[in-house]
Amino acid sequence: MFAGSTGLDGGPAIAQAADHMMLGIANPRLPLWTVFAVAVAVVLLSILVGYVLGARAGRKGSQPIGPIGSASGAMVGLLAFILALTFSLASSRFDTRKQLVLNEVTALATAVRRTDILPEPQRAQSLVLLRRMVDLQVEAVQDERKIPHAILENEAIEDTLWAIAAPLARTALNSATGSLYLQSLNAVEETRTRRIAIALQFRIPTNIWIGLVLVTMFSMAGLGFQFGVAGRGSVIIMTGLALAFASVVLLIAQLDRTREGGIEVNQQPFFDLQHKLRVSAH
């Protein structure tokens, strides 16, 4: 792997752990086209069921449209609230992912710069390791199958960096200037851990998705019931409602994902940092 240049070993063990981690972060989820199709089907079927029930009720006797319309409007309003809440959660997480990319790039660049305060050969060893961390980030961006391996190798690199810095903590780093390097290592580890958790592990809670489906079914069924009682229904309106709702759900699902068709955060800062480090190395 990269044992020859950094002292890390255990390649087969890391590879096995990476395969296991891949199963954890690649949680099976419906393809986006299936999400869209299911959302359309849920809306259309709910409206159709409500329409049939409303038409039956209308044939049995006159039904007051006012109360039915008020109840239907209240349910549609509740659906809009749930949609807005879910979209807000997904959007907030997306914004956090963008900020964490910048934070991690900044932390890595700062750690690289502060290696200058280390004595040799620790400075050269640490610099090689930090550059490797940047390379791993870029490799993971270019090929998502390398994400688990990059995570595990980064953890090994962090352990090695601390092993290098620890003996110096009571000597060369036992100063206000030296503590800056230790702080930068802390920042690198913290931002990387947060980014892994938020980007690969955190998702919109399943309970919210279930609630969204249930509220959608009742709301659209109520709307269909109103159409049925009134004896008026438009295929164009029903189809438009289904497509509009499914489009919003699709957007939420894309914001919630970092892979498999998700809306990706621009990773260019990592490429820029890698280029800068390579130029400075020559």
C-alpha positions in Angstrom: 0.0 0.0 0.0 2.1 2.8 1.3 4.1 1.0 3.9 7.4 1.6 2.3 7.3 5.4 2.5 5.5 5.9 5.8 6.0 2.9 8.0 2.4 1.8 7.8 1.6 -1.9 7.4 -1.2 -4.4 7.6 -2.4 -4.0 4.0 -4.6 -7.1 3.9 -6.2 -6.3 7.2 -7.0 -2.8 6.1 -8.4 -4.1 2.8 -10.7 -6.5 4.7 -11.8 -3.8 7.0 -12.4 -1.5 4.0 -14.7 -4.1 2.4 -16.6 -4.4 5.6 -17.0 -0.6 5.9 -18.2 -0.3 2.3 -21.2 -2.4 3.3 -21.9 0.0 6.1 -21.7 3.3 4.2 -23.3 2.0 1.1 -26.6 1.3 2.8 -29.1 -0.2 0.2 -31.4 2.6 -0.8 -34.0 2.8 -3.6 -32.6 4.1 -6.9 -33.7 7.7 -7.5 -35.9 6.8 -10.5 -37.7 4.3 -8.2 -38.2 7.1 -5.6 -39.7 9.3 -8.2 -42.0 6.5 -9.6 -43.1 5.5 -6.1 -44.0 9.1 -5.2 -46.0 9.5 -8.4 -47.8 6.2 -7.7 -48.6 7.0 -4.1 -50.2 10.4 -5.1 -52.2 9.0 -8.0 -53.4 5.9 -6.1 -54.4 8.0 -3.1 -56.3 10.5 -5.2 -58.0 7.7 -7.1 -59.1 5.9 -3.9 -60.4 9.1 -2.5 -62.2 9.9 -5.7 -64.0 6.5 -5.7 -65.0 6.9 -2.1 -66.2 10.5 -2.7 -68.2 9.5 -5.8 -70.0 6.8 -3.8 -70.7 9.2 -1.0 -72.0 11.7 -3.5 -74.4 9.2 -5.0 -75.9 8.3 -1.6 -76.9 11.9 -0.9 -75.7 15.4 -1.1 -72.5 16.0 0.8 -71.6 19.5 2.1 -68.6 20.6 0.1 -67.5 23.3 2.5 -66.4 21.1 5.5 -64.9 18.6 3.1 -62.9 21.3 1.4 -61.8 22.8 4.7 -60.6 19.4 5.9 -58.8 18.7 2.6 -57.1 22.1 2.7 -55.9 21.5 6.3 -54.4 18.1 5.3 -52.7 19.6 2.2 -51.3 22.4 4.4 -49.9 19.8 6.8 -48.3 18.0 3.9 -46.7 21.2 2.7 -45.3 21.7 6.3 -43.8 18.2 6.4 -42.3 18.7 2.9 -40.8 22.0 4.0 -39.4 20.4 7.2 -37.9 17.5 5.3 -36.4 19.8 2.6 -34.9 22.0 5.3 -33.2 19.0 7.0 -31.7 17.8 3.7 -30.6 21.4 2.7 -29.1 22.1 6.1 -27.1 18.9 5.9 -25.9 19.7 2.4 -24.7 23.2 3.5 -22.9 21.5 6.4 -21.1 19.2 4.1 -19.9 22.1 2.0 -18.6 23.9 5.0 -16.8 20.8 6.3 -15.0 20.4 3.0 -13.5 23.9 3.4 -12.8 23.2 7.1 -10.9 20.0 6.3 -8.9 21.6 3.5 -8.0 24.5 5.7 -7.0 22.2 8.6 -4.8 20.1 6.3 -3.1 23.2 4.8 -2.5 24.6 8.2 -1.0 21.3 9.5 1.3 21.2 6.4 2.5 24.7 7.0 3.2 24.1 10.7 5.4 21.1 10.1 8.1 23.8 9.5 8.4 24.1 13.3 9.3 20.4 13.7 13.0 19.2 13.8 14.3 16.9 11.2 13.6 14.0 10.4 10.2 14.4 12.0 9.4 17.4 9.7 10.0 15.4 6.5 8.1 12.3 7.8 5.1 14.4 8.9 5.0 16.3 5.6 5.0 13.0 3.6 2.1 11.7 5.7 0.0 14.9 5.4 0.5 15.0 1.6 -0.6 11.4 1.5 -3.8 12.3 3.4 -4.6 14.9 0.7 -3.9 12.4 -2.1 -6.3 9.9 -0.4 -9.0 12.5 -0.4 -8.6 13.2 -4.1 -8.5 9.5 -4.9 -11.7 9.0 -3.0 -13.4 11.8 -4.9 -12.3 10.4 -8.2 -13.4 6.8 -7.3 -16.0 6.4 -4.6 -15.1 2.7 -4.3 -11.9 3.9 -2.6 -13.8 5.8 0.2 -13.6 3.0 2.8 -9.9 2.3 2.1 -9.1 6.0 2.3 -10.9 6.3 5.6 -9.0 3.5 7.2 -5.6 4.6 5.8 -6.3 8.1 7.0 -6.9 6.7 10.5 -3.6 4.9 10.3 -1.8 8.1 9.1 -3.3 10.1 12.0 -1.9 7.5 14.5 1.5 7.7 12.9 1.5 11.5 13.0 0.7 11.5 16.7 3.4 8.8 17.3 5.9 11.2 15.6 4.7 14.3 17.6 4.3 12.6 21.0 8.0 12.3 21.8 8.5 15.9 20.9 5.6 17.1 23.1 7.8 17.5 26.2 10.8 18.9 24.3 10.6 20.7 21.0 6.9 21.2 21.1 6.7 22.2 24.7 6.1 25.8 23.8 3.4 28.1 22.6 4.7 27.8 19.1 5.0 24.0 19.2 1.5 23.6 20.6 0.2 25.1 17.4 1.2 22.0 15.5 -0.5 19.7 18.0 -3.6 21.9 17.6 -3.5 21.6 13.9 -3.4 17.8 14.2 -6.4 17.9 16.4 -8.2 20.1 13.9 -7.5 17.6 11.1 -8.8 14.7 13.0 -11.9 16.5 14.2 -12.9 17.8 10.8 -12.3 14.5 9.1 -14.4 12.6 11.7 -17.3 15.1 11.4 -17.1 15.0 7.6 -17.3 11.2 7.6 -20.2 11.1 10.0 -22.3 13.8 8.2 -21.5 12.9 4.6 -21.6 9.1 4.8 -23.6 8.1 7.9 -26.2 10.8 8.8 -29.5 10.6 6.9 -33.0 12.0 7.1 -34.6 9.8 9.9 -36.7 7.0 8.6 -39.6 8.1 10.8 -39.8 11.4 8.9 -40.0 9.5 5.6 -42.7 7.3 6.9 -44.6 10.3 8.2 -44.2 12.0 4.9 -45.7 9.0 3.1 -48.6 8.7 5.4 -49.5 12.4 5.4 -49.3 12.3 1.6 -51.6 9.4 1.3 -54.3 11.0 3.6 -53.9 14.4 2.1 -54.2 13.2 -1.5 -57.0 10.9 -0.6 -58.9 13.8 1.0 -58.4 15.8 -2.1 -59.6 13.0 -4.3 -62.6 12.6 -2.0 -63.5 16.2 -2.6 -63.2 15.7 -6.3 -65.5 12.7 -6.1 -68.2 14.3 -4.1 -68.2 17.3 -6.4 -68.4 15.0 -9.4 -65.5 16.8 -11.0 -62.0 15.5 -11.5 -59.3 16.4 -13.9 -56.6 13.9 -15.0 -54.4 16.8 -15.9 -54.6 18.3 -12.4 -54.1 14.9 -10.7 -51.1 14.1 -12.9 -49.7 17.6 -12.3 -50.0 17.1 -8.5 -48.3 13.8 -8.7 -45.4 15.0 -10.8 -44.9 18.2 -8.7 -44.9 16.2 -5.4 -42.6 13.6 -6.8 -40.2 16.2 -8.1 -39.9 17.8 -4.6 -39.4 14.3 -3.0 -36.7 13.5 -5.7 -34.9 16.8 -4.9 -35.0 16.0 -1.1 -33.6 12.5 -1.8 -30.8 13.9 -3.9 -29.8 16.4 -1.2 -29.8 13.7 1.4 -27.4 11.5 -0.6 -23.7 11.9 -1.2 -23.5 9.0 -3.6 -25.7 7.2 -6.1 -27.1 10.3 -7.9 -26.9 12.6 -4.9 -26.2 16.3 -5.4 -22.5 16.4 -4.8 -20.5 19.1 -3.0 -17.7 20.6 -5.1 -14.5 18.9 -4.0 -12.2 21.3 -6.0 -10.5 22.7 -2.9 -8.9 19.3 -2.4 -7.6 19.2 -5.9 -6.2 22.8 -5.5 -4.5 21.8 -2.3 -3.0 18.7 -3.9 -1.6 20.8 -6.8 -0.2 23.4 -4.4 1.6 20.7 -2.3 3.0 19.1 -5.4 4.3 22.4 -6.8 5.9 23.2 -3.4 7.6 19.8 -3.3 9.6 20.5 -6.4 
